[in-house]
Amino acid sequence: MSKSHSVAAIQMVSGFEVEPNLVKARELLEEAAGRGVSVAVLPENFAAFQSRHLLEIGKAEAGAEEGSIQAFLEREARRLGLWIVAGSIPMATRPDGSAVDEGRVRASCLVINADGRQVARYDKIHLFDAEVGDSQGRYRESAVFEPGDTVVSVDTPAGRLGLSICYDLRFPELYRRLREEGAEWVVVPSAFTYRTGEAHWEALLRARAIENQFWVCAPNQGGQHDERRRTWGHSMIVDPWGGIVTELEEGPGVAEAQLDAQMLANTRSAIPVWDHRRL
C-alpha cells in the first residue's frame, strides 16, 4: 500500500428477487462513486437473499448470460470507473469451470476492476450450519452450498486485498494466511443474523484487524428481510489498531473511509507482531 485510497462498505437490506436488489445496488454504487472511492464492497447475498431460485441463478451465472448479475457488475464498474468487490453471488461452476455437485452452488465473491474485468474470485470456505435461537432457528448452508477450498488475495488500487465471506470471520487461521499472502486490507461481506451480530460482530472484526494489523472492510446486510429473518447491520471499516473508523447501524447506506497507508506502516513497525511469532 504505497498511498492512501478511500473504500466503501455498502450496507443493504436485500429482498428475495434479483432485479429490485440490483436496482438498489446500482443506486448505492453510484453514491460510493460520487464520494470518490476507489473500491466499493457489496454485502453477502446482495443480489439474491435466501432466494428459492439459487440453483437457477447459479446456472445463469455459470453461463455469464447478458442479463446475469456478473454482466450487471461489469457494466456498472465500467460506467462508474469503480472497482467492485461483489459480496457473494451463487455460482453453479467452480473456478476451474467444473460443475458443482447437483443441487448445490458456491457462494462466490468476485472482484471486478474499473475496466469491467473480473480479476479474482473467492468461494466461501466455511459454511454456516448452526442453531442460534432466533425466529429462524436453524441455518444449514451446506444443504445448498458447496464449500470452496482456496485462499485468495489480489492487488487493488487500495492495496493487497484478502477475500473472505461472513462465517469465515470466526476462523482466524484464514486471516493469518491472508496476511502471509501480503494482505494490507481484507473484506468480510456478510449477512450476520441479528442475534449473532449483536453478540460477536464487532468483537470479531476488531480482533481480526488487531491480530493481523490490517484494515478490515465489513459490509453487512442490515434490517428486516421478512417475518423470520433480521440481519444485524453495523457495517464498518476497522483500522489496523482495531479502531472503528466508520459504521452504519441499520438500513441501506454507504460507509466510506480512507485506508491510510502511513498508519498501516506505523502500526506494523511499532508492534512488529509478525516478527515475534513463535508458533
Residue, then its C-alpha position, 0 to 999 in steps of 0.5 A: m500500500s504505497k498511498s492512501h485510497s478511500v473504500a466503501a462498505i455498502q450496507m443493504v437490506s436485500g429482498f428475495e428477487v434479483e432485479p429490485n436488489l440490483v436496482k438498489a445496488r446500482e443506486l448505492l454504487e453510484e453514491a460510493a462513486g460520487r464520494g470518490v472511492s476507489v473500491a466499493v464492497l457489496p454485502e453477502n447475498f446482495a443480489a439474491f437473499q435466501s432466494r428459492h431460485l439459487l440453483e437457477i441463478g447459479k446456472a445463469e451465472a455459470g453461463a455469464e448470460e447478458g442479463s446475469i448479475q456478473a454482466f450487471l457488475e461489469r457494466e456498472a464498474r465500467r460506467l462508474g470507473l469503480w472497482i467492485v468487490a461483489g459480496s457473494i453471488p451463487m455460482a453453479t461452476r467452480p473456478d476451474g469451470s467444473a460443475v458443482d455437485e447437483g443441487r448445490v452452488r458456491a457462494s462466490c465473491l468476485v472482484i471486478n476492476a474499473d475496466g469491467r474485468q473480473v480479476a479474482r474470485y473467492d468461494k466461501i470456505h466455511l459454511f454456516d450450519a448452526e442453531v442460534g435461537d432466533s425466529q429462524g432457528r436453524y441455518r444449514e448452508s451446506a444443504v445448498f452450498e458447496p464449500g470452496d477450498t482456496v485462499v485468495s488475495v489480489d492487488t487493488p488500487a487500495g492495496r493487497l486485498g484478502l477475500s473472505i465471506c461472513y462465517d469465515l470471520r470466526f476462523p482466524e487461521l484464514y486471516r493469518r494466511l491472508r496476511e502471509e499472502g501480503a494482505e494490507w486490507v481484507v473484506v468480510p461481506s456478510a449477512f450476520t443474523y441479528r442475534t449473532g451480530e449483536a453478540h460477536w460482530e464487532a468483537l470479531l472484526r476488531a480482533r481480526a484487524i488487531e491480530n493481523q494489523f490490517w484494515v478490515c472492510a465489513p459490509n453487512q446486510g442490515g434490517q428486516h428481510d421478512e417475518r423470520r429473518r433480521t440481519w444485524g447491520h453495523s457495517m464498518i471499516v476497522d483500522p489496523w489498531g482495531g479502531i472503528v473508523t466508520e459504521l452504519e447501524e441499520g438500513p441501506g447506506v454507504a460507509e466510506a473511509q480512507l485506508d491510510a497507508q502511513m498508519l498501516a506502516n506505523t502500526r506494523s513497525a511499532i508492534p512488529v507482531w509478525d516478527h515475534r511469532r513463535l508458533 
